[in-house]
C-alpha cells in the first residue's frame, strides 16, 4: 500500500480515535470485571488521553505535523517506560518496591490528586505488581507496552517527510 496517499489528518484522526477506544475499553473492563487499577495503570490511561488530544490537534492543525508527532512520541515514550516498569513489577513482584508497598512516588502522588478530583476516571485502588486480567498470556501492562511502542512507531513515521500526504 502506498502510504503517501493517506493524508496526515487521517493518521491523526485514527490515532486519536484508537487512543480514546483503548481508554474506553480499559474503563469498561475495569467496571465489568470489577478490576482495581493501580496508579501506574491510571497514569497510562492519562497518557492515552493526552495522546488522543494531541492527535486531535494534529487532525485540526495538520500544518504542525512535526510538533504534534514529536509531542505524541514523547508521551508514548513516557507511557512505554511506565508500562515496561509495571510489566517488570508484575514479573518480579517480590522485588517491586513501589506502588502501594512503600512511600508514594511522583506518579502515585499525581494520580492520587487526579483520583480525588475525578474518581470515576482516575481513582487508583490496586497494586501495580498484581495481574488482575490476562489475555493471550499478557497482562494489561504488557499490552500497554505493545500499544505505546506502536504509537511511538507511528509518531516517528509521521515525522518522516514523504510518509503521508498533506
C-alpha positions in Angstrom: 0.0 0.0 0.0 1.2 3.5 -0.8 1.2 5.5 2.4 1.7 8.8 0.6 -2.0 8.8 -0.5 -3.3 8.8 3.1 -3.3 12.4 4.5 -1.7 13.2 7.8 -5.1 14.3 9.1 -6.4 10.7 8.6 -3.5 9.3 10.6 -4.0 11.7 13.4 -7.8 11.1 13.4 -7.3 7.3 13.5 -4.7 7.6 16.3 -7.0 9.9 18.4 -9.9 7.5 18.0 -7.8 4.5 18.7 -6.5 6.0 22.0 -10.0 7.0 23.0 -11.1 3.4 22.2 -8.3 1.9 24.3 -9.2 4.2 27.2 -12.9 3.3 26.9 -12.0 -0.4 26.7 -9.9 -0.1 29.8 -12.6 1.7 31.8 -15.3 -0.8 30.6 -13.1 -3.8 31.5 -12.4 -2.2 34.9 -16.2 -1.9 35.7 -17.4 -5.1 34.1 -14.8 -7.3 35.7 -14.5 -5.2 38.9 -10.8 -4.7 38.4 -8.8 -2.4 40.7 -6.5 -0.2 38.6 -3.1 0.8 40.2 -1.6 4.3 40.0 0.6 3.2 37.0 -2.5 1.9 35.2 -4.2 5.2 35.7 -1.2 7.1 34.6 -1.1 5.1 31.4 -4.8 5.9 30.9 -4.0 9.6 31.3 -1.2 9.3 28.7 -3.6 7.6 26.2 -5.9 10.6 26.7 -3.1 13.1 26.3 -2.0 11.3 23.1 -5.7 11.3 21.9 -5.8 15.1 22.5 -2.5 15.7 20.7 -3.6 13.6 17.8 -6.9 15.5 17.6 -4.9 18.7 17.5 -2.9 17.1 14.6 -6.1 16.5 12.9 -7.3 20.0 13.4 -4.0 21.7 12.6 -2.1 19.3 10.2 0.5 22.1 9.3 2.0 21.4 12.8 2.5 17.7 12.0 6.1 17.7 13.3 5.2 19.4 16.6 2.2 17.1 17.2 4.2 14.0 16.2 7.1 14.9 18.4 4.8 15.5 21.4 3.0 12.3 20.7 6.3 10.5 20.5 7.4 11.9 23.9 4.1 10.9 25.5 4.3 7.4 24.0 7.9 7.1 25.2 6.8 8.0 28.7 4.0 5.5 28.5 6.3 2.8 27.2 8.6 3.4 30.1 5.8 3.3 32.7 4.2 0.2 31.1 7.6 -1.6 30.9 8.4 -0.8 34.5 4.9 -2.1 35.6 5.4 -5.2 33.5 8.7 -5.8 35.3 7.0 -5.3 38.7 4.4 -7.9 37.7 7.1 -10.3 36.6 9.1 -9.8 39.8 6.6 -8.8 42.5 9.0 -9.7 45.3 11.4 -7.0 44.0 8.8 -4.3 43.4 9.5 -1.5 45.9 6.8 0.9 44.6 3.1 1.3 44.0 1.4 0.5 47.3 4.3 -1.1 49.1 6.4 2.0 50.0 6.3 5.8 50.1 4.4 7.0 47.0 6.5 8.2 44.1 5.7 11.2 41.8 3.3 9.3 39.6 1.4 7.8 42.5 1.0 11.2 44.1 -0.1 12.8 40.9 -2.7 10.0 40.3 -3.9 10.4 43.9 -4.6 14.1 43.2 -6.4 13.2 39.9 -8.4 10.5 41.7 -9.6 12.9 44.3 -10.8 15.3 41.5 -12.3 12.8 39.2 -12.7 9.4 40.9 -14.7 7.7 38.2 -11.8 8.0 35.7 -8.7 8.3 37.8 -9.1 6.6 41.2 -6.4 4.0 41.8 -7.2 1.2 44.2 -5.0 -1.6 43.1 -1.4 -2.8 43.3 0.9 -2.5 40.3 2.5 -5.9 40.8 -0.8 -7.8 40.6 -2.1 -9.1 37.3 -5.9 -8.9 37.5 -6.6 -9.6 33.9 -4.6 -11.6 31.4 -5.4 -12.1 27.7 -3.2 -14.4 25.5 -0.8 -14.7 28.4 -0.2 -10.9 28.5 -1.3 -8.6 31.3 -2.8 -5.2 30.7 0.6 -3.6 31.3 2.1 -6.0 28.7 -0.5 -5.0 26.2 0.2 -1.4 27.0 3.9 -1.8 26.2 2.9 -3.1 22.8 0.4 -0.3 22.2 2.8 2.5 23.3 5.5 1.0 21.1 3.1 1.1 18.2 2.1 4.7 18.9 5.8 5.7 19.1 6.5 4.0 15.8 3.6 5.8 14.1 4.7 9.1 15.6 8.2 8.6 14.2 6.8 7.7 10.8 4.5 10.8 10.8 7.7 12.9 11.4 9.3 11.5 8.3 9.0 13.5 5.2 7.1 11.6 2.4 5.4 9.1 4.7 2.0 10.6 4.2 0.1 13.1 2.1 -0.7 16.6 3.2 
